[in-house]
């Protein structure tokens, strides 16, 4: 077992591998050159930065920080597809991800771990906004892959969970 990162350098070196972790949903549907978690995280951060400015009463900086930490546990857990999650006991995936995030972020400012927890709990407006943007990014990427000639992505469009709620008109409006 790897255990907690001991130094900030260890954390930074581990972050460098995020571009090697593929987004499994696309990979399992035959897209061998699919985006990595690092690419997804960059696209999400850019989206949050651009769209948060259009959402009143949203702390844009905090939302951006949440976007940066939201998938860090996947460095150690991987990007588990939804089909795999059904085989875990309730809460097991979230507990494993929390433990992984704690170990990854051990040498970071304690605020980093609290941001990760905030995202997971989705109780703040900013965390819910980042989740909504995360869904939007998923569907934008599916659209891009379809435009590039990749098939087999209909289940992304058929899954209502891939579409955000009405809480954020700026995000929801991009789905129409």
C-alpha positions in Angstrom: 0.0 0.0 0.0 1.3 3.4 -0.9 0.0 5.4 2.0 0.0 9.1 2.5 2.2 11.4 0.5 5.0 12.5 2.9 6.0 15.8 1.1 4.5 18.4 -1.2 7.0 17.1 -3.8 5.5 13.6 -3.5 2.0 15.2 -4.0 3.2 17.2 -7.0 4.9 14.2 -8.6 1.7 12.1 -8.2 -0.4 14.8 -9.7 1.8 14.5 -12.8 0.4 11.0 -13.4 -3.2 12.2 -13.7 -2.8 12.5 -17.4 -2.3 8.7 -17.5 -5.7 7.8 -15.9 -8.3 7.4 -18.7 -12.0 8.3 -18.4 -13.2 4.8 -18.2 -16.7 5.3 -19.6 -15.4 6.4 -22.9 -12.6 3.8 -22.9 -15.0 1.0 -22.3 -17.1 2.1 -25.3 -14.1 1.7 -27.6 -12.6 5.2 -27.6 -9.0 4.1 -27.1 -7.6 7.7 -27.2 -10.2 9.0 -24.7 -9.6 12.0 -22.5 -7.6 11.5 -19.3 -8.7 12.7 -15.8 -6.2 15.5 -16.2 -7.8 16.6 -19.4 -11.3 16.3 -17.9 -10.2 18.3 -14.9 -8.7 21.1 -17.0 -11.9 21.3 -19.1 -14.1 21.3 -16.0 -11.9 24.1 -14.4 -12.1 26.2 -17.5 -15.9 25.7 -17.7 -16.4 26.6 -14.0 -14.2 29.7 -14.4 -16.2 30.8 -17.4 -19.7 30.0 -16.3 -19.4 30.9 -12.6 -19.1 34.6 -13.6 -22.7 34.3 -14.9 -24.1 32.8 -11.7 -24.9 35.5 -9.0 -24.1 34.7 -5.4 -21.5 32.1 -6.4 -18.0 32.2 -5.0 -16.1 31.7 -8.3 -12.7 31.1 -6.6 -14.1 28.5 -4.3 -15.9 26.8 -7.2 -12.7 26.7 -9.1 -10.8 25.2 -6.2 -13.5 22.5 -5.9 -13.2 21.7 -9.6 -9.4 21.3 -9.1 -9.8 18.7 -6.3 -13.0 16.9 -7.4 -11.4 13.9 -9.1 -8.0 13.7 -7.3 -8.9 10.4 -5.6 -8.9 8.8 -9.1 -5.1 8.9 -9.0 -5.3 5.9 -6.7 -8.8 4.5 -7.2 -9.1 5.0 -11.0 -12.2 6.3 -12.8 -14.7 3.6 -11.9 -17.5 3.2 -14.4 -21.0 3.4 -13.1 -21.5 -0.3 -13.9 -18.8 -1.2 -11.4 -20.2 0.9 -8.6 -23.2 -1.4 -8.5 -20.9 -4.1 -7.1 -19.8 -2.1 -4.1 -21.5 -2.0 -0.8 -23.4 1.3 -0.2 -20.9 4.0 0.6 -17.8 1.9 -0.1 -16.7 3.8 -3.2 -17.1 7.2 -1.4 -15.2 5.9 1.6 -12.3 4.6 -0.5 -12.2 7.8 -2.5 -12.2 9.9 0.7 -9.3 7.8 2.1 -7.4 8.1 -1.2 -7.9 11.9 -1.3 -6.8 12.2 2.3 -3.6 10.3 1.5 -2.9 12.2 -1.7 -3.5 15.6 -0.1 -1.7 14.7 3.2 1.1 17.3 2.7 -1.2 20.0 1.3 -2.9 22.7 3.3 -5.7 21.1 5.3 -8.1 23.3 3.3 -7.6 21.0 0.3 -9.1 18.0 2.1 -12.0 20.1 3.4 -12.6 21.3 -0.2 -12.7 17.6 -1.4 -15.1 16.8 1.4 -17.3 19.8 0.5 -17.5 18.6 -3.1 -18.4 15.0 -2.0 -21.2 16.2 0.3 -22.6 18.7 -2.3 -24.1 20.8 0.4 -22.7 24.1 -0.8 -24.0 26.0 -3.8 -20.5 26.0 -5.2 -20.2 22.2 -4.9 -23.5 21.7 -6.6 -22.5 24.1 -9.4 -19.2 22.1 -10.0 -21.3 18.9 -10.1 -23.6 20.4 -12.6 -20.6 21.6 -14.7 -19.1 18.1 -14.4 -22.2 16.6 -16.0 -22.1 19.3 -18.7 -18.5 18.5 -19.4 -19.3 14.8 -19.7 -22.0 15.5 -22.2 -20.0 18.0 -24.2 -17.2 15.5 -24.5 -19.7 12.8 -25.6 -20.9 15.2 -28.2 -17.4 15.9 -29.4 -16.6 12.2 -29.7 -19.8 11.6 -31.7 -18.8 14.4 -34.0 -15.4 12.7 -34.5 -17.2 9.6 -35.6 -17.3 7.5 -32.4 -20.5 5.5 -31.8 -21.9 3.6 -28.9 -22.5 6.6 -26.7 -26.3 6.7 -26.8 -26.5 5.5 -23.1 -24.9 8.7 -22.1 -27.8 10.7 -23.6 -30.4 8.2 -22.3 -29.2 8.6 -18.7 -31.1 11.4 -16.9 -28.4 11.5 -14.2 -26.1 13.0 -16.8 -28.1 16.2 -17.0 -28.0 18.9 -14.3 -31.0 20.1 -12.4 -32.6 23.5 -12.9 -30.6 25.1 -10.0 -28.1 26.7 -12.4 -29.8 28.3 -15.5 -26.4 29.1 -17.0 -25.4 25.4 -17.0 -28.9 24.0 -17.9 -29.3 26.5 -20.8 -26.3 24.9 -22.5 -28.1 21.6 -22.7 -30.9 23.0 -25.0 
